[in-house]
Amino acid sequence: MSFSHLGLSLEINKALNENAYKIPSKIQEKVIPLILEKKDVMARAQTGSGKTASFVLPILQLWNEKKYEGKAKIKVLILTPTRELALQVSQSFELFSKYLEKKPKLVTIIGGKSIGDQLLDIQKGCDIVVATTGRLNDILDKKQMNLSALEFFVLDEADKMLDFGFEEELELLLKQIPKERQNLLFSATYPLKVQNIIAKITREAIEVFIEDEAPTVQTINQRLIEVNKENRSPLLRNLIENHSWEQILVFMANKRSCDNIAAKFRKYGLNAESFHGDLLQDERNETLQDFKDKKIKILFATDIAARGLHIDDISCVVNFDLPRAPADYIHRIGRTGRAGKSGNAISFIGLEDFEHFALIEKKCDLKLQREQIEKFELIGKPLEKEKGKEPIKGKRLSKKDKLRQQKL
């Protein structure tokens, strides 16, 4: 099936063709008709499967059909967990609305940019708002944003929202948007906490799960290399020298580590940069664009780069530090092997990581062969966590006692 059979306008199809969108992905094929029928949707599909276009395209189609008159009012609100994903969604709206006779007015609300400018853009009138939850709440607190005309409410990467305190913020938001609206929820996973959030948003969503879609991990060559922590950096340089990887995304535990190792690699003559939340927004945008344009070969990043970012042809993802949450392992390695292509993912595991990686394997239904590289062999025995002492019955403080202590 081609996009032209999905009920999209000639103008939208022209933009699709211009950008080499020929055949819809499985999630697009199932979700686009449901949204055009004005159904609530709860979609689950692997990362890289085309979730963004599956809601951007039908929303543009429905918005264009209505031919709204007068000053623009907010009809569409899309929430994302990160600034980069918000910008990416906004770019998709601009890309696919290129040939519409009347283009929607779009405002992106993210941190790192002037809140005054964003408020001014909203007050001038806009049709679509793409936002991160933190900045959206800042603007809602100022009571200068009217959501009473909202028709579409979209959560992108819904499971990641939980990491940003979204559950509490949602209660406030739901009081400000109309009860009659179309709810569209997209994510790669739906843990119980996310299902609880969804129950507050909609009880009528049609669930779409692409069961016959090969999981991302099956298209990725995964390797697990045992190495002492102090040898990870020279080992990574060795691997890069001995493989013809064009672009490498390396996940680090924290921001400082990203900066330090990127600087160290540059001293060795390697084209490396860091990417994390402490960079100014303009720096983040520029670094990400340079990586997409292949001006940067090695990008050291925190988990800010693990979700939803569309970067084509990443040759290899490296877990320099293991992710804390097992589910983030899948999201990290899903940055390679996208859209059915093959990719490589390497995880370093030290003496203190054996137990944690065993948990990742269990939760992600994996079993990887451990390997060692000559001259970088693991020295020592895996560390075992010390078990805490048995609690003494009757000695644990009650909630009331804890509160009393806090007041003292």
C-alpha positions in Angstrom: 0.0 0.0 0.0 1.2 3.5 -0.8 0.5 6.7 1.1 -1.9 7.8 -1.6 -4.3 5.0 -0.5 -4.5 6.3 3.1 -6.9 9.2 2.5 -4.3 12.0 2.6 -4.6 15.0 0.4 -2.7 15.6 -2.8 -0.7 18.4 -1.1 0.4 16.1 1.7 1.2 13.3 -0.7 3.3 15.8 -2.7 5.4 16.6 0.4 5.7 12.9 1.1 7.0 12.1 -2.4 9.4 15.0 -2.3 11.0 13.6 0.9 11.1 10.0 -0.4 8.2 8.7 1.7 6.9 6.0 -0.7 5.4 3.2 1.3 3.9 3.6 4.8 5.4 1.6 7.7 3.2 -1.0 9.4 2.3 1.4 12.3 1.5 4.2 9.8 -0.7 1.9 7.8 -2.7 0.9 10.8 -2.8 4.2 12.8 -3.4 6.8 10.1 -6.9 5.5 9.0 -8.0 5.3 12.7 -7.0 8.9 13.4 -8.8 10.0 10.2 -11.9 8.2 11.6 -11.4 10.4 14.8 -10.7 7.4 17.1 -8.6 7.6 20.2 -5.4 5.5 19.6 -2.9 3.9 21.9 -0.1 2.7 19.7 2.9 0.6 20.5 5.7 -0.1 18.0 9.4 -0.5 18.1 11.6 2.6 18.0 12.4 3.7 14.4 9.1 2.4 13.1 7.7 5.8 12.0 5.4 6.7 15.0 5.9 10.5 14.5 4.6 10.6 10.9 1.7 8.3 11.9 0.1 11.1 13.9 1.5 14.2 12.2 0.1 13.3 8.8 -3.6 12.6 9.8 -3.6 15.5 12.2 -2.6 17.8 9.3 -5.2 16.2 7.1 -8.0 16.8 9.6 -6.9 20.3 10.5 -6.7 21.2 6.8 -10.2 19.9 6.1 -11.9 22.2 8.7 -10.7 25.5 7.2 -10.7 27.4 10.5 -11.5 31.2 10.3 -10.3 34.1 12.4 -7.4 34.2 14.8 -5.7 30.9 15.2 -6.6 28.9 18.4 -4.7 26.0 19.8 -6.2 22.9 18.3 -3.3 20.5 18.7 -1.1 19.9 21.8 1.7 17.4 21.6 3.9 16.6 24.6 7.3 15.0 24.4 9.9 14.1 27.0 12.8 16.0 25.5 13.6 19.2 23.7 15.2 17.4 20.8 12.1 15.3 20.2 9.9 18.3 20.4 11.9 20.1 17.7 11.9 16.9 15.6 8.1 16.7 15.8 7.8 20.4 14.9 10.1 19.8 11.9 7.8 17.0 10.7 4.7 19.3 10.8 6.6 21.9 8.8 7.9 19.3 6.3 4.5 17.7 5.5 2.5 21.0 5.5 4.8 22.6 2.9 2.2 22.5 0.1 -1.0 23.2 2.1 -2.8 26.3 0.9 -3.1 27.5 4.5 -0.2 26.3 6.7 -0.9 25.8 10.4 0.8 28.2 12.8 3.2 26.2 15.0 4.8 27.1 18.3 7.5 24.9 19.9 7.6 25.3 23.7 10.9 24.1 25.2 13.4 25.1 27.9 16.6 26.8 26.8 14.7 29.3 24.7 13.1 32.7 25.8 9.8 32.0 27.6 8.9 35.6 26.7 9.2 35.0 23.0 7.2 31.8 23.3 4.4 33.5 25.2 4.4 36.2 22.5 4.1 33.6 19.7 1.2 31.9 21.6 -0.6 35.2 22.1 -0.3 36.1 18.4 -2.4 33.0 17.7 -1.3 29.4 16.9 -2.8 26.2 15.8 -0.3 23.6 17.0 1.8 23.6 20.1 4.6 21.0 20.5 6.0 21.1 24.1 8.1 19.6 26.8 6.2 19.2 30.0 8.4 21.4 32.1 8.2 24.5 30.0 4.5 23.9 29.3 3.8 24.0 33.0 5.8 27.2 33.4 3.5 28.8 30.8 0.3 27.4 32.2 1.3 28.8 35.6 1.3 32.3 34.0 -2.3 31.7 32.9 -1.5 33.1 29.4 -2.4 30.1 27.4 -5.9 29.1 26.4 -6.5 25.4 25.7 -10.3 25.5 25.6 -10.5 24.9 21.8 -8.2 21.9 21.9 -9.2 19.0 19.6 -6.1 16.8 19.6 -4.0 15.7 22.6 -0.9 13.7 21.8 1.6 12.1 24.1 4.8 11.0 22.3 7.1 8.6 24.1 4.5 8.3 26.9 6.6 5.9 29.1 9.5 8.3 29.3 7.2 11.1 30.6 7.2 9.3 34.0 10.8 10.2 34.5 9.9 13.9 34.4 7.2 13.9 37.1 4.5 13.9 34.4 1.9 12.1 36.5 1.4 15.0 38.9 1.5 17.6 36.1 -1.1 15.7 34.0 -3.8 16.3 36.7 -3.5 20.0 36.3 -3.3 19.9 32.5 -6.5 17.7 32.2 -8.5 20.4 34.0 -7.6 22.9 31.4 -8.4 21.0 28.2 -11.8 20.0 26.9 -13.2 16.6 27.8 -14.3 16.1 24.2 -11.0 15.7 22.3 -9.1 13.1 20.3 -6.4 11.4 22.4 -3.4 9.9 20.7 -0.8 8.0 22.7 2.5 6.7 21.3 5.3 4.7 22.9 7.6 1.7 22.5 6.5 0.3 25.9 3.5 0.5 28.2 4.4 -0.4 31.8 1.7 -0.4 34.4 2.4 3.2 35.5 1.8 4.4 32.0 -1.4 2.4 31.7 -2.6 4.2 34.9 -1.9 7.6 33.3 -3.7 6.6 30.1 -6.8 5.6 32.1 -7.0 9.2 33.2 -6.8 10.4 29.7 -9.0 8.0 27.7 -10.9 4.8 28.3 -11.9 4.3 24.6 -8.5 4.1 22.9 -8.1 1.5 20.2 -4.9 -0.4 20.9 -2.5 -0.9 18.0 0.4 -3.2 18.4 2.5 -4.4 15.5 2.9 -8.0 16.6 4.5 -9.3 13.4 7.1 -6.5 13.4 10.6 -7.9 14.1 11.9 -6.4 17.4 14.7 -3.8 16.9 17.2 -6.0 18.7 16.9 -8.8 16.0 18.4 -6.5 13.4 21.3 -5.5 15.6 24.5 -7.3 16.1 24.9 -7.1 19.9 28.2 -7.7 21.7 29.0 -7.8 25.4 32.7 -7.1 26.1 34.2 -7.7 29.6 36.7 -5.0 30.5 38.0 -3.3 33.6 36.6 0.2 33.9 40.0 1.9 33.6 40.5 0.2 30.2 37.2 1.1 28.6 38.6 4.3 26.9 41.6 2.7 25.2 39.5 -0.3 24.3 36.9 1.9 22.6 39.7 3.7 20.6 41.0 0.3 19.6 37.6 -0.9 18.4 37.1 2.3 16.4 40.5 1.9 14.8 39.8 -1.7 13.8 36.3 -1.2 12.4 35.0 0.9 9.5 32.2 2.5 11.5 31.1 5.8 10.0 29.3 7.2 13.0 29.3 6.0 16.6 27.0 7.0 19.4 28.5 6.4 22.9 26.2 6.4 26.0 27.8 7.7 29.2 26.5 7.8 32.8 26.7 11.6 33.3 27.4 14.9 31.7 30.9 15.4 33.0 32.0 12.1 31.7 30.7 13.1 28.2 32.8 16.2 28.2 35.9 14.6 29.6 36.1 11.7 27.3 35.2 13.7 24.2 38.1 16.1 25.0 40.4 13.1 25.5 39.4 11.6 22.1 40.0 14.9 20.4 43.5 14.9 21.8 44.1 11.6 20.1 43.0 13.2 16.8 39.5 11.7 16.7 36.4 13.7 15.6 34.4 13.6 18.8 31.9 15.8 20.6 29.6 15.6 23.7 25.9 15.9 23.9 23.9 16.4 27.2 21.4 18.6 29.0 23.9 21.2 30.3 24.6 22.5 26.8 22.8 25.6 25.7 19.8 24.8 23.5 21.5 26.3 20.5 24.6 24.2 21.2 22.4 21.1 21.5 20.7 21.8 18.2 24.0 22.5 16.4 25.7 19.4 17.8 22.8 17.1 16.9 22.6 18.6 13.3 26.3 18.2 12.8 26.0 14.5 13.9 23.1 14.0 11.5 25.1 15.7 8.7 28.1 13.4 9.5 30.3 16.3 10.5 30.9 14.5 13.8 32.0 10.9 13.9 31.8 10.0 17.6 29.1 11.5 19.8 29.3 10.9 23.6 25.9 11.4 25.1 23.7 10.9 28.2 20.3 9.2 27.9 18.9 12.4 26.4 19.9 10.9 23.1 18.2 7.5 23.8 14.7 8.3 22.9 12.9 9.1 19.7 15.7 10.9 17.9 15.8 10.1 14.2 19.4 9.9 13.1 19.9 7.7 10.0 22.8 5.3 9.5 24.4 5.2 13.0 26.9 2.4 12.5 27.4 1.5 16.1 26.0 2.3 19.6 28.3 1.8 22.6 27.1 1.4 26.2 30.3 2.8 27.8 28.2 2.9 31.0 25.3 0.5 31.3 21.8 2.1 31.5 20.2 2.1 35.0 16.8 0.9 33.8 16.7 -2.3 31.7 14.2 -0.9 29.3 16.6 1.9 28.4 19.0 -0.7 27.0 16.6 -1.4 24.2 16.0 2.3 23.6 19.7 3.0 23.5 20.7 0.3 21.0 17.6 1.2 19.0 19.5 4.3 17.7 21.2 1.9 15.3 19.6 -0.7 13.0 16.7 1.6 12.2 14.0 1.1 9.6 15.0 -2.5 9.0 18.7 -1.8 8.5 21.4 -3.8 10.3 23.4 -2.2 13.1 26.0 -2.8 15.8 25.7 -2.4 19.6 28.5 -3.0 22.1 28.2 -2.9 25.8 31.1 -2.8 28.2 30.8 -4.8 31.4 33.1 -4.5 34.4 33.6 -6.4 37.6 30.8 -4.5 39.3 28.3 -4.8 36.4 27.7 -8.6 36.1 24.6 -8.6 38.3 23.1 -5.6 36.7 23.6 -6.8 33.2 22.0 -10.2 34.2 18.9 -8.2 35.2 19.0 -6.3 31.8 19.2 -9.7 30.0 16.3 -11.1 32.0 14.0 -8.0 31.5 14.8 -7.7 27.8 14.7 -11.4 27.1 18.3 -11.6 26.0 21.3 -13.9 26.4 24.5 -12.5 25.1 27.9 -14.3 24.8 30.5 -12.6 26.9 33.8 -11.8 25.1 37.2 -10.3 25.9 39.6 -8.5 23.6 43.3 -9.3 23.6 45.4 -6.8 25.6 42.2 -5.6 27.3 41.2 -8.7 29.2 39.2 -8.4 32.4 41.3 -8.8 35.5 39.7 -9.8 38.9 36.5 -11.5 40.0 33.0 -10.2 39.6 31.9 -8.3 42.7 28.9 -9.6 44.6 26.5 -7.2 46.3 26.6 -7.5 50.1 23.2 -8.5 51.5 21.9 -6.3 54.1 21.2 -7.5 57.6 17.8 -9.0 58.4 15.4 -6.3 59.8 14.7 -6.6 63.5 11.0 -7.1 64.1 9.4 -4.1 65.7 12.4 -1.8 65.2 11.3 -0.1 62.0 9.8 3.4 62.4 6.2 3.9 61.5 5.2 6.6 59.1 3.9 8.8 62.0 7.3 8.4 63.9 9.2 9.4 60.7 7.1 12.5 60.3 7.6 13.4 64.0 11.4 13.1 63.5 11.3 15.3 60.5 9.6 18.0 62.5 12.2 17.9 65.3 
